[in-house]
Amino acid sequence: MTPGLEALTHSAAFIDLSGRGRIRVTGEDRARLLHAMSTNHVQGMKPGEVQYTFFLNAQGQIQADAWIFCFEDHFLLDVEPETRHSLYEHLDRFIIADDVTLEDVTSETFAFAVEGPEAQRVAGAAGVAGRRVYGRATEKEDIGSRLIAAGGIQATAEDAETWRIMQFIPRYGRDITDHSLPQETQQTRAVHFQKGCYLGQEIVERVRSRGHVNKLLIGFTGHSEHAPAPGTKVAYGGKEDGEVTSAVAVEGNFYGLAIVRAQIAQPGTIVGIDGRPATLAAPHVTSA
């Protein structure tokens, strides 16, 4: 393992997430708008709280995912780089008579994630609040130095992607797409099933009342020096039952995520991937 991956796995490392998008949402109607546009219960958030959520289209398909951070006078949306502009435009289209202002603050801010078994200790020793650190771009170098002084190691983007997949953490644009339905991702904490109406809710409720979907996102692991490529078929019972979305190989083992037929998506199920046996594993449930 590289030093960064070793730290993510066994101690603590920080990941530079400044390349992700950050949208600041202000105005008296900010909570109402985000509540009506996302799958989680934004109107119930208090300053200091964070939620993971989806933004859907009218067909219930996920157009973006986001971390929503609640502050006294604004919300901060932390989103994938690929959805930064599209989500901004998506929200802006629905601001009609609302007192809501959107501001893309990506270029003037930075973001770090502190991860690993000792992440909380390192974050505390560095004097930062929580495992997600945001600030002005001019503060980035100073905060990075404090995290290193506290025992954190800066992981590379490659380290972070490898660790993500080893933890079976799905990523929008890789494992979750704009055709995915929320229940297919198994990221149930992104959806509040008792909240009021929101864009795409009718489809989400229809799937919930029906009680199942046809396919599910799930992790897998096996033994090999080589990881299967995205798009590789997953076989079960002599037929193709899904395909790989992300995978890595580390020290003789491979790890990954795949979309498979719901009937076989059970941890412990043995499947074939590229002619090699693999064991299915529950995906990480994203939480704050």
C-alpha positions as YAML, in Angstrom:
chain: A
units: angstrom
residues:
- id: 1
  name: MET
  ca: [0.00, 0.00, 0.00]
- id: 2
  name: THR
  ca: [1.04, 3.59, -0.54]
- id: 3
  name: PRO
  ca: [1.52, 5.73, 2.62]
- id: 4
  name: GLY
  ca: [-1.75, 7.55, 1.94]
- id: 5
  name: LEU
  ca: [-3.76, 4.37, 1.50]
- id: 6
  name: GLU
  ca: [-2.11, 2.84, 4.56]
- id: 7
  name: ALA
  ca: [-3.12, 5.89, 6.60]
- id: 8
  name: LEU
  ca: [-6.70, 5.84, 5.30]
- id: 9
  name: THR
  ca: [-6.98, 2.17, 6.21]
- id: 10
  name: HIS
  ca: [-5.17, 2.07, 9.56]
- id: 11
  name: SER
  ca: [-4.74, 5.59, 10.98]
- id: 12
  name: ALA
  ca: [-5.79, 8.92, 9.44]
- id: 13
  name: ALA
  ca: [-5.27, 10.86, 6.25]
- id: 14
  name: PHE
  ca: [-6.79, 13.94, 4.71]
- id: 15
  name: ILE
  ca: [-8.03, 14.16, 1.15]
- id: 16
  name: ASP
  ca: [-8.10, 17.37, -0.87]
- id: 17
  name: LEU
  ca: [-11.67, 17.71, -2.13]
- id: 18
  name: SER
  ca: [-11.26, 21.25, -3.40]
- id: 19
  name: GLY
  ca: [-12.00, 20.04, -6.93]
- id: 20
  name: ARG
  ca: [-15.58, 19.23, -5.93]
- id: 21
  name: GLY
  ca: [-18.28, 21.85, -6.41]
- id: 22
  name: ARG
  ca: [-19.53, 24.07, -3.58]
- id: 23
  name: ILE
  ca: [-22.77, 26.05, -3.87]
- id: 24
  name: ARG
  ca: [-23.81, 28.53, -1.17]
- id: 25
  name: VAL
  ca: [-27.57, 28.95, -0.73]
- id: 26
  name: THR
  ca: [-28.90, 32.02, 1.13]
- id: 27
  name: GLY
  ca: [-32.24, 33.80, 1.58]
- id: 28
  name: GLU
  ca: [-35.27, 33.32, 3.83]
- id: 29
  name: ASP
  ca: [-36.76, 30.61, 1.58]
- id: 30
  name: ARG
  ca: [-33.55, 28.58, 1.24]
- id: 31
  name: ALA
  ca: [-34.71, 25.66, 3.42]
- id: 32
  name: ARG
  ca: [-38.12, 25.50, 1.76]
- id: 33
  name: LEU
  ca: [-36.59, 25.38, -1.74]
- id: 34
  name: LEU
  ca: [-34.01, 22.70, -0.94]
- id: 35
  name: HIS
  ca: [-36.63, 20.70, 0.94]
- id: 36
  name: ALA
  ca: [-38.90, 20.74, -2.12]
- id: 37
  name: MET
  ca: [-36.08, 19.80, -4.48]
- id: 38
  name: SER
  ca: [-34.24, 17.04, -2.59]
- id: 39
  name: THR
  ca: [-35.04, 13.64, -1.10]
- id: 40
  name: ASN
  ca: [-34.05, 14.43, 2.50]
- id: 41
  name: HIS
  ca: [-35.68, 16.51, 5.26]
- id: 42
  name: VAL
  ca: [-33.83, 19.81, 4.84]
- id: 43
  name: GLN
  ca: [-36.40, 21.89, 6.74]
- id: 44
  name: GLY
  ca: [-35.61, 19.92, 9.89]
- id: 45
  name: MET
  ca: [-31.89, 20.74, 9.79]
- id: 46
  name: LYS
  ca: [-30.22, 22.85, 12.47]
- id: 47
  name: PRO
  ca: [-26.90, 24.77, 12.25]
- id: 48
  name: GLY
  ca: [-23.98, 22.35, 12.48]
- id: 49
  name: GLU
  ca: [-25.92, 19.43, 10.97]
- id: 50
  name: VAL
  ca: [-25.15, 17.71, 7.66]
- id: 51
  name: GLN
  ca: [-27.19, 15.46, 5.40]
- id: 52
  name: TYR
  ca: [-26.53, 13.33, 2.34]
- id: 53
  name: THR
  ca: [-29.28, 13.73, -0.26]
- id: 54
  name: PHE
  ca: [-30.31, 13.17, -3.86]
- id: 55
  name: PHE
  ca: [-31.77, 15.61, -6.38]
- id: 56
  name: LEU
  ca: [-34.17, 13.91, -8.80]
- id: 57
  name: ASN
  ca: [-35.96, 14.65, -12.02]
- id: 58
  name: ALA
  ca: [-39.71, 14.15, -12.46]
- id: 59
  name: GLN
  ca: [-39.06, 10.51, -13.42]
- id: 60
  name: GLY
  ca: [-37.40, 9.87, -10.05]
- id: 61
  name: GLN
  ca: [-33.92, 9.47, -11.55]
- id: 62
  name: ILE
  ca: [-30.93, 10.86, -9.65]
- id: 63
  name: GLN
  ca: [-29.54, 13.98, -11.31]
- id: 64
  name: ALA
  ca: [-27.01, 14.72, -8.56]
- id: 65
  name: ASP
  ca: [-26.10, 13.79, -5.02]
- id: 66
  name: ALA
  ca: [-24.89, 16.26, -2.43]
- id: 67
  name: TRP
  ca: [-23.78, 16.83, 1.12]
- id: 68
  name: ILE
  ca: [-25.89, 19.62, 2.59]
- id: 69
  name: PHE
  ca: [-24.25, 21.54, 5.45]
- id: 70
  name: CYS
  ca: [-26.46, 23.79, 7.54]
- id: 71
  name: PHE
  ca: [-25.08, 27.10, 8.87]
- id: 72
  name: GLU
  ca: [-26.79, 29.93, 10.72]
- id: 73
  name: ASP
  ca: [-27.36, 32.04, 7.62]
- id: 74
  name: HIS
  ca: [-26.88, 29.66, 4.68]
- id: 75
  name: PHE
  ca: [-26.63, 26.12, 3.38]
- id: 76
  name: LEU
  ca: [-23.54, 24.78, 1.62]
- id: 77
  name: LEU
  ca: [-24.00, 22.11, -1.05]
- id: 78
  name: ASP
  ca: [-20.93, 19.93, -1.63]
- id: 79
  name: VAL
  ca: [-21.33, 18.16, -4.99]
- id: 80
  name: GLU
  ca: [-19.42, 16.15, -7.58]
- id: 81
  name: PRO
  ca: [-17.43, 18.29, -10.05]
- id: 82
  name: GLU
  ca: [-19.47, 16.88, -12.93]
- id: 83
  name: THR
  ca: [-22.78, 18.07, -11.44]
- id: 84
  name: ARG
  ca: [-21.63, 21.45, -10.13]
- id: 85
  name: HIS
  ca: [-23.05, 23.46, -13.03]
- id: 86
  name: SER
  ca: [-26.04, 21.26, -13.85]
- id: 87
  name: LEU
  ca: [-27.29, 21.24, -10.24]
- id: 88
  name: TYR
  ca: [-26.87, 25.03, -9.98]
- id: 89
  name: GLU
  ca: [-28.96, 25.45, -13.14]
- id: 90
  name: HIS
  ca: [-31.48, 22.83, -11.99]
- id: 91
  name: LEU
  ca: [-32.11, 24.69, -8.72]
- id: 92
  name: ASP
  ca: [-32.04, 28.12, -10.35]
- id: 93
  name: ARG
  ca: [-34.88, 27.15, -12.72]
- id: 94
  name: PHE
  ca: [-37.18, 26.58, -9.75]
- id: 95
  name: ILE
  ca: [-36.46, 29.93, -8.05]
- id: 96
  name: ILE
  ca: [-39.40, 32.05, -9.14]
- id: 97
  name: ALA
  ca: [-40.75, 34.31, -6.41]
- id: 98
  name: ASP
  ca: [-38.59, 32.76, -3.70]
- id: 99
  name: ASP
  ca: [-36.13, 34.68, -1.55]
- id: 100
  name: VAL
  ca: [-33.21, 32.42, -2.48]
- id: 101
  name: THR
  ca: [-29.78, 33.24, -3.86]
- id: 102
  name: LEU
  ca: [-27.35, 30.66, -5.26]
- id: 103
  name: GLU
  ca: [-23.63, 31.38, -5.36]
- id: 104
  name: ASP
  ca: [-20.97, 29.07, -6.78]
- id: 105
  name: VAL
  ca: [-18.10, 29.50, -4.28]
- id: 106
  name: THR
  ca: [-15.93, 26.63, -5.56]
- id: 107
  name: SER
  ca: [-13.00, 28.74, -6.75]
- id: 108
  name: GLU
  ca: [-12.76, 30.87, -3.62]
- id: 109
  name: THR
  ca: [-12.94, 28.01, -1.10]
- id: 110
  name: PHE
  ca: [-11.22, 24.71, -0.30]
- id: 111
  name: ALA
  ca: [-12.38, 21.42, 1.16]
- id: 112
  name: PHE
  ca: [-10.59, 18.59, 2.98]
- id: 113
  name: ALA
  ca: [-11.99, 15.27, 4.18]
- id: 114
  name: VAL
  ca: [-10.27, 13.65, 7.15]
- id: 115
  name: GLU
  ca: [-10.75, 9.88, 7.01]
- id: 116
  name: GLY
  ca: [-9.54, 6.71, 8.67]
- id: 117
  name: PRO
  ca: [-9.91, 5.06, 12.10]
- id: 118
  name: GLU
  ca: [-8.12, 7.95, 13.84]
- id: 119
  name: ALA
  ca: [-9.73, 10.74, 11.82]
- id: 120
  name: GLN
  ca: [-11.63, 12.23, 14.74]
- id: 121
  name: ARG
  ca: [-8.50, 12.42, 16.88]
- id: 122
  name: VAL
  ca: [-6.42, 14.04, 14.14]
- id: 123
  name: ALA
  ca: [-9.16, 16.56, 13.31]
- id: 124
  name: GLY
  ca: [-9.46, 17.49, 16.98]
- id: 125
  name: ALA
  ca: [-5.69, 17.85, 17.41]
- id: 126
  name: ALA
  ca: [-5.54, 20.09, 14.35]
- id: 127
  name: GLY
  ca: [-8.24, 22.32, 15.79]
- id: 128
  name: VAL
  ca: [-10.77, 21.77, 13.04]
- id: 129
  name: ALA
  ca: [-14.44, 20.97, 13.57]
- id: 130
  name: GLY
  ca: [-15.53, 17.64, 12.13]
- id: 131
  name: ARG
  ca: [-14.15, 15.43, 9.42]
- id: 132
  name: ARG
  ca: [-15.11, 17.77, 6.58]
- id: 133
  name: VAL
  ca: [-13.11, 20.98, 6.63]
- id: 134
  name: TYR
  ca: [-14.11, 24.04, 4.59]
- id: 135
  name: GLY
  ca: [-12.61, 27.49, 4.42]
- id: 136
  name: ARG
  ca: [-11.33, 30.29, 2.23]
- id: 137
  name: ALA
  ca: [-8.81, 29.25, -0.39]
- id: 138
  name: THR
  ca: [-6.21, 31.45, 1.30]
- id: 139
  name: GLU
  ca: [-6.45, 29.28, 4.44]
- id: 140
  name: LYS
  ca: [-5.86, 25.96, 2.68]
- id: 141
  name: GLU
  ca: [-2.10, 25.72, 3.15]
- id: 142
  name: ASP
  ca: [-2.29, 26.59, 6.84]
- id: 143
  name: ILE
  ca: [-5.03, 24.02, 7.55]
- id: 144
  name: GLY
  ca: [-3.12, 21.35, 5.64]
- id: 145
  name: SER
  ca: [0.00, 22.03, 7.71]
- id: 146
  name: ARG
  ca: [-2.01, 21.76, 10.93]
- id: 147
  name: LEU
  ca: [-3.45, 18.40, 9.88]
- id: 148
  name: ILE
  ca: [0.03, 17.09, 9.06]
- id: 149
  name: ALA
  ca: [1.36, 18.37, 12.41]
- id: 150
  name: ALA
  ca: [-1.51, 16.52, 14.12]
- id: 151
  name: GLY
  ca: [-0.44, 13.24, 12.53]
- id: 152
  name: GLY
  ca: [-2.49, 13.21, 9.35]
- id: 153
  name: ILE
  ca: [-1.00, 12.20, 6.01]
- id: 154
  name: GLN
  ca: [-2.17, 13.79, 2.78]
- id: 155
  name: ALA
  ca: [-3.60, 11.08, 0.57]
- id: 156
  name: THR
  ca: [-3.54, 11.37, -3.20]
- id: 157
  name: ALA
  ca: [-6.63, 11.32, -5.38]
- id: 158
  name: GLU
  ca: [-5.67, 7.78, -6.42]
- id: 159
  name: ASP
  ca: [-5.36, 6.73, -2.76]
- id: 160
  name: ALA
  ca: [-8.79, 8.20, -2.05]
- id: 161
  name: GLU
  ca: [-10.43, 6.44, -4.99]
- id: 162
  name: THR
  ca: [-8.86, 3.11, -4.05]
- id: 163
  name: TRP
  ca: [-9.96, 3.49, -0.42]
- id: 164
  name: ARG
  ca: [-13.48, 4.49, -1.50]
- id: 165
  name: ILE
  ca: [-13.89, 1.33, -3.52]
- id: 166
  name: MET
  ca: [-12.34, -0.87, -0.82]
- id: 167
  name: GLN
  ca: [-14.98, 0.51, 1.57]
- id: 168
  name: PHE
  ca: [-17.72, -0.12, -1.04]
- id: 169
  name: ILE
  ca: [-18.66, 3.58, -1.02]
- id: 170
  name: PRO
  ca: [-20.60, 4.45, -4.21]
- id: 171
  name: ARG
  ca: [-19.82, 7.57, -6.18]
- id: 172
  name: TYR
  ca: [-22.11, 9.54, -8.43]
- id: 173
  name: GLY
  ca: [-20.95, 9.35, -12.03]
- id: 174
  name: ARG
  ca: [-19.31, 5.96, -11.44]
- id: 175
  name: ASP
  ca: [-21.70, 3.70, -9.54]
- id: 176
  name: ILE
  ca: [-24.75, 5.96, -9.42]
- id: 177
  name: THR
  ca: [-25.88, 7.55, -12.69]
- id: 178
  name: ASP
  ca: [-28.58, 9.86, -13.97]
- id: 179
  name: HIS
  ca: [-30.68, 6.75, -14.72]
- id: 180
  name: SER
  ca: [-30.47, 5.38, -11.17]
- id: 181
  name: LEU
  ca: [-33.48, 5.35, -8.85]
- id: 182
  name: PRO
  ca: [-32.80, 6.10, -5.16]
- id: 183
  name: GLN
  ca: [-33.77, 2.63, -3.90]
- id: 184
  name: GLU
  ca: [-31.43, 0.98, -6.41]
- id: 185
  name: THR
  ca: [-28.44, 2.61, -4.71]
- id: 186
  name: GLN
  ca: [-29.24, 1.21, -1.23]
- id: 187
  name: GLN
  ca: [-28.31, 4.65, 0.15]
- id: 188
  name: THR
  ca: [-31.47, 4.84, 2.22]
- id: 189
  name: ARG
  ca: [-30.22, 7.63, 4.50]
- id: 190
  name: ALA
  ca: [-30.44, 9.98, 1.52]
- id: 191
  name: VAL
  ca: [-34.22, 9.60, 1.44]
- id: 192
  name: HIS
  ca: [-36.79, 10.72, 4.01]
- id: 193
  name: PHE
  ca: [-39.92, 8.70, 3.24]
- id: 194
  name: GLN
  ca: [-42.26, 10.70, 5.50]
- id: 195
  name: LYS
  ca: [-41.46, 14.20, 4.26]
- id: 196
  name: GLY
  ca: [-43.80, 16.23, 2.11]
- id: 197
  name: CYS
  ca: [-43.88, 16.53, -1.65]
- id: 198
  name: TYR
  ca: [-40.66, 16.98, -3.61]
- id: 199
  name: LEU
  ca: [-39.61, 16.63, -7.23]
- id: 200
  name: GLY
  ca: [-39.60, 12.93, -8.16]
- id: 201
  name: GLN
  ca: [-41.39, 11.81, -4.99]
- id: 202
  name: GLU
  ca: [-44.23, 10.09, -6.85]
- id: 203
  name: ILE
  ca: [-41.81, 7.58, -8.39]
- id: 204
  name: VAL
  ca: [-39.93, 7.04, -5.12]
- id: 205
  name: GLU
  ca: [-43.21, 6.35, -3.31]
- id: 206
  name: ARG
  ca: [-44.39, 4.03, -6.08]
- id: 207
  name: VAL
  ca: [-41.21, 1.97, -5.75]
- id: 208
  name: ARG
  ca: [-41.52, 1.95, -1.95]
- id: 209
  name: SER
  ca: [-45.14, 0.77, -2.02]
- id: 210
  name: ARG
  ca: [-44.32, -1.88, -4.60]
- id: 211
  name: GLY
  ca: [-41.64, -3.13, -2.24]
- id: 212
  name: HIS
  ca: [-38.78, -3.84, -4.62]
- id: 213
  name: VAL
  ca: [-36.65, -2.77, -7.57]
- id: 214
  name: ASN
  ca: [-35.21, -4.96, -10.31]
- id: 215
  name: LYS
  ca: [-31.56, -4.18, -9.67]
- id: 216
  name: LEU
  ca: [-29.39, -3.09, -6.74]
- id: 217
  name: LEU
  ca: [-25.95, -1.63, -6.20]
- id: 218
  name: ILE
  ca: [-23.74, -3.94, -4.12]
- id: 219
  name: GLY
  ca: [-20.08, -4.47, -3.24]
- id: 220
  name: PHE
  ca: [-17.92, -7.46, -4.10]
- id: 221
  name: THR
  ca: [-14.48, -8.83, -3.31]
- id: 222
  name: GLY
  ca: [-12.24, -11.67, -4.48]
- id: 223
  name: HIS
  ca: [-8.66, -12.85, -4.88]
- id: 224
  name: SER
  ca: [-6.60, -11.64, -7.83]
- id: 225
  name: GLU
  ca: [-3.82, -9.22, -8.68]
- id: 226
  name: HIS
  ca: [-6.04, -7.67, -11.36]
- id: 227
  name: ALA
  ca: [-9.28, -5.77, -10.94]
- id: 228
  name: PRO
  ca: [-12.15, -6.29, -13.38]
- id: 229
  name: ALA
  ca: [-12.79, -3.32, -15.63]
- id: 230
  name: PRO
  ca: [-15.98, -1.28, -15.34]
- id: 231
  name: GLY
  ca: [-18.60, -2.87, -17.56]
- id: 232
  name: THR
  ca: [-17.38, -6.43, -16.90]
- id: 233
  name: LYS
  ca: [-20.37, -8.72, -16.56]
- id: 234
  name: VAL
  ca: [-21.35, -10.37, -13.29]
- id: 235
  name: ALA
  ca: [-22.48, -13.98, -13.76]
- id: 236
  name: TYR
  ca: [-24.66, -16.13, -11.52]
- id: 237
  name: GLY
  ca: [-26.21, -19.51, -12.26]
- id: 238
  name: GLY
  ca: [-24.74, -19.60, -15.73]
- id: 239
  name: LYS
  ca: [-26.12, -16.27, -16.93]
- id: 240
  name: GLU
  ca: [-25.19, -12.60, -16.82]
- id: 241
  name: ASP
  ca: [-26.90, -10.87, -13.91]
- id: 242
  name: GLY
  ca: [-25.19, -7.49, -13.69]
- id: 243
  name: GLU
  ca: [-22.05, -5.50, -14.37]
- id: 244
  name: VAL
  ca: [-19.14, -3.91, -12.57]
- id: 245
  name: THR
  ca: [-19.22, -0.14, -12.00]
- id: 246
  name: SER
  ca: [-15.93, 0.40, -10.07]
- id: 247
  name: ALA
  ca: [-13.09, -1.92, -9.04]
- id: 248
  name: VAL
  ca: [-9.51, -1.91, -7.73]
- id: 249
  name: ALA
  ca: [-6.89, -4.52, -6.87]
- id: 250
  name: VAL
  ca: [-4.80, -4.22, -3.69]
- id: 251
  name: GLU
  ca: [-2.24, -6.72, -2.42]
- id: 252
  name: GLY
  ca: [-3.65, -9.77, -4.13]
- id: 253
  name: ASN
  ca: [-7.34, -8.94, -3.62]
- id: 254
  name: PHE
  ca: [-9.85, -7.08, -5.73]
- id: 255
  name: TYR
  ca: [-12.72, -4.95, -4.48]
- id: 256
  name: GLY
  ca: [-15.53, -3.25, -6.31]
- id: 257
  name: LEU
  ca: [-19.14, -2.25, -6.77]
- id: 258
  name: ALA
  ca: [-21.62, -3.61, -9.27]
- id: 259
  name: ILE
  ca: [-25.24, -3.28, -10.29]
- id: 260
  name: VAL
  ca: [-26.83, -6.74, -10.15]
- id: 261
  name: ARG
  ca: [-30.27, -8.32, -10.32]
- id: 262
  name: ALA
  ca: [-32.04, -7.69, -7.02]
- id: 263
  name: GLN
  ca: [-32.75, -11.38, -6.41]
- id: 264
  name: ILE
  ca: [-29.04, -12.20, -6.08]
- id: 265
  name: ALA
  ca: [-27.97, -8.98, -4.32]
- id: 266
  name: GLN
  ca: [-27.31, -10.59, -0.94]
- id: 267
  name: PRO
  ca: [-24.04, -10.34, 1.04]
- id: 268
  name: GLY
  ca: [-22.24, -13.67, 0.84]
- id: 269
  name: THR
  ca: [-23.58, -14.66, -2.58]
- id: 270
  name: ILE
  ca: [-20.82, -16.11, -4.79]
- id: 271
  name: VAL
  ca: [-20.79, -14.82, -8.35]
- id: 272
  name: GLY
  ca: [-18.41, -14.98, -11.30]
- id: 273
  name: ILE
  ca: [-16.66, -11.86, -12.54]
- id: 274
  name: ASP
  ca: [-14.37, -12.17, -15.53]
- id: 275
  name: GLY
  ca: [-14.06, -15.88, -14.89]
- id: 276
  name: ARG
  ca: [-13.09, -15.44, -11.23]
- id: 277
  name: PRO
  ca: [-15.20, -16.09, -8.13]
- id: 278
  name: ALA
  ca: [-16.25, -13.05, -6.10]
- id: 279
  name: THR
  ca: [-18.28, -12.66, -2.93]
- id: 280
  name: LEU
  ca: [-20.96, -10.00, -2.78]
- id: 281
  name: ALA
  ca: [-20.80, -7.55, 0.16]
- id: 282
  name: ALA
  ca: [-23.18, -4.90, 1.47]
- id: 283
  name: PRO
  ca: [-22.40, -1.43, 0.11]
- id: 284
  name: HIS
  ca: [-21.40, 1.29, 2.54]
- id: 285
  name: VAL
  ca: [-24.43, 3.31, 3.63]
- id: 286
  name: THR
  ca: [-23.37, 6.91, 3.26]
- id: 287
  name: SER
  ca: [-23.87, 8.95, 6.41]
- id: 288
  name: ALA
  ca: [-22.49, 12.13, 7.90]
...
